[in-house]
Amino acid sequence: EIVLTQSPGTLSLSPGERATLSCRASQSVGSTWLAWYQQKVAQAPRLLLYGASNRAAGIPDRFSGSGSGTDFTLTISRLEPEDFAVYYCQQYGNSPPTFGGGTKVEIE
Amino acid sequence: EVQLLESGGGLVQPGGSLRLSCVASGITFSSYTMTWIRQAPGKGLEWVSALRGGDDGTEYLDSVKGRFTISRDNSKNTLYLQMNSLRADDSAVYYCVTVTGNYWGGPFNNWGQGTMVTVSS
C-alpha cells in the first residue's frame, strides 16, 4: 500500500500568516489521485481539495493545492481563525485508499 | 442537502458483533458508491470498506476481510456494516461517507457525524 507522510506534524502560526503543508507518498500517485481534508475538533472531516488542486464545493480560494507524483502541498494563503485544525492528505489511485498521519495547524 | 446518519455503535466484548447503519438523504442513494472510514481515538483516518454504486461490488481493508461485511438496502436508503469477531484495534469512530467521482477509492465528499465502537472486556 502507498504510505503518505505529512510534515510537519504541527505547524504553529498566527492568523493572517501563510501555511504550507507537505504530503509525500512512498510511490507515485499521479497528478489526479490526491485529496486534502480538514478536521476540526469533535467534527467529521471535510473535503477541501481533490485531484491535487481542485477545490471542493464551498471551499474558499485561500486554500490551494499543488504537486504530482510523490510530492504534494496544501497552501493556506492567509490563515483565518476557523482554519486552525488538522489536515489530512489521501491518495485514491491505488488500493487500498490511504491517508497521511495529519498536520495540526495551531495558533501560535 | 446531503445527510448521513450513522447508528449502531456501542461497547462490545472482544469476539463480539455489531451492525452499523447509515441512513442517507439528499442523494440518489442507489447510484452512489458508499464507504466506511474509521478513526481510532486520537489517531488518524483509516478507510475500511466500500460498496460501489451500480454493480454493488465490494472492497475491504485487508485487516477486516472475512470479518466485516458491507451492504445496502436501496429501498431504505441505508448502508450497513456487519462487524464480526471484533478486536480491540477495531475500536474507533466509524464514519459513513459518500464517494464522488468515478473511482471507489475517493475522494470522500460527504461525511456523517460518526458512531463510536468500543471493543473491550
Boltz contact constraints between the chains, C-beta under 6 A:
constraints:
  - contact:
      token1: [A, 35]
      token2: [B, 106]
      max_distance: 6.0
  - contact:
      token1: [A, 35]
      token2: [B, 107]
      max_distance: 6.0
  - contact:
      token1: [A, 44]
      token2: [B, 95]
      max_distance: 6.0
  - contact:
      token1: [A, 44]
      token2: [B, 111]
      max_distance: 6.0
  - contact:
      token1: [A, 44]
      token2: [B, 113]
      max_distance: 6.0
  - contact:
      token1: [A, 44]
      token2: [B, 114]
      max_distance: 6.0
  - contact:
      token1: [A, 45]
      token2: [B, 111]
      max_distance: 6.0
  - contact:
      token1: [A, 47]
      token2: [B, 107]
      max_distance: 6.0
  - contact:
      token1: [A, 47]
      token2: [B, 109]
      max_distance: 6.0
  - contact:
      token1: [A, 50]
      token2: [B, 107]
      max_distance: 6.0
  - contact:
      token1: [A, 88]
      token2: [B, 45]
      max_distance: 6.0
  - contact:
      token1: [A, 90]
      token2: [B, 106]
      max_distance: 6.0
  - contact:
      token1: [A, 92]
      token2: [B, 105]
      max_distance: 6.0
  - contact:
      token1: [A, 92]
      token2: [B, 106]
      max_distance: 6.0
  - contact:
      token1: [A, 96]
      token2: [B, 47]
      max_distance: 6.0
  - contact:
      token1: [A, 96]
      token2: [B, 61]
      max_distance: 6.0
  - contact:
      token1: [A, 97]
      token2: [B, 47]
      max_distance: 6.0
  - contact:
      token1: [A, 97]
      token2: [B, 105]
      max_distance: 6.0
  - contact:
      token1: [A, 97]
      token2: [B, 106]
      max_distance: 6.0
  - contact:
      token1: [A, 99]
      token2: [B, 44]
      max_distance: 6.0
  - contact:
      token1: [A, 99]
      token2: [B, 45]
      max_distance: 6.0
  - contact:
      token1: [A, 101]
      token2: [B, 44]
      max_distance: 6.0
  - contact:
      token1: [A, 102]
      token2: [B, 44]
      max_distance: 6.0
